[in-house]
Amino acid sequence: MSFPLSDYTVLDLTIARAGPTAVRLLADWGANVIRIEPPPDAGLTDVTGGRLSPDSQNLHRNKESITLDL
């Protein structure tokens, strides 16, 4: 089964709630989403709570994830 956005790859560089929600929709529609996130000790906190919180898991479903320390 092919999804409408299965030909696209999207980089998710978002932190606040509106960004991850929008990108989650792209992932739900089949886009290959790669989430770039800072390391836990970088001082940036996700407004959804911890990485394993239910809210964060819901917002980042269907995404691949990589931690990048710049």
C-alpha positions in Angstrom: 0.0 0.0 0.0 1.4 3.4 -1.0 0.7 6.5 1.0 0.4 10.0 -0.6 3.7 11.3 0.7 5.8 8.1 0.5 8.1 9.7 -2.1 9.2 12.5 0.3 11.9 12.7 3.0 11.4 15.4 5.7 13.9 16.6 8.3 12.2 17.4 11.6 14.2 20.1 13.4 11.2 21.2 15.6 11.1 21.6 19.4 7.8 23.2 20.4 4.4 21.5 20.1 3.1 22.9 16.8 6.2 21.8 14.8 6.2 18.1 15.9 2.4 18.0 15.4 2.7 19.2 11.8 5.5 16.9 11.0 3.7 14.0 12.6 0.9 14.5 10.1 3.5 14.3 7.2 4.8 11.0 8.8 1.3 9.6 9.2 0.7 10.3 5.4 3.7 8.3 4.5 6.7 10.7 4.4 10.0 9.4 5.6 10.6 11.7 8.6 14.0 12.0 10.3 13.9 13.8 13.6 17.1 15.6 14.5 17.3 16.2 18.2 19.9 17.7 20.6 21.6 15.5 23.2 19.9 15.3 26.6 22.6 17.4 28.2 22.5 20.3 25.7 20.2 22.4 27.9 17.3 22.4 25.4 14.2 20.7 26.8 11.3 19.4 24.7 8.0 21.0 25.8 6.3 17.6 25.7 8.3 16.4 28.7 10.7 13.5 28.7 11.6 11.5 25.6 9.7 8.5 26.8 6.6 10.3 28.0 3.3 9.3 26.4 2.9 12.8 25.0 6.3 12.8 23.3 5.8 9.3 22.0 2.6 10.3 20.4 4.0 13.5 18.8 7.0 11.6 17.4 5.4 8.5 16.2 6.3 7.1 12.7 9.6 9.1 12.8 13.2 8.0 12.7 15.4 9.8 15.2 19.0 10.8 15.5 20.8 12.8 18.1 23.2 15.4 16.8 25.6 17.4 19.0 26.8 20.5 17.1 
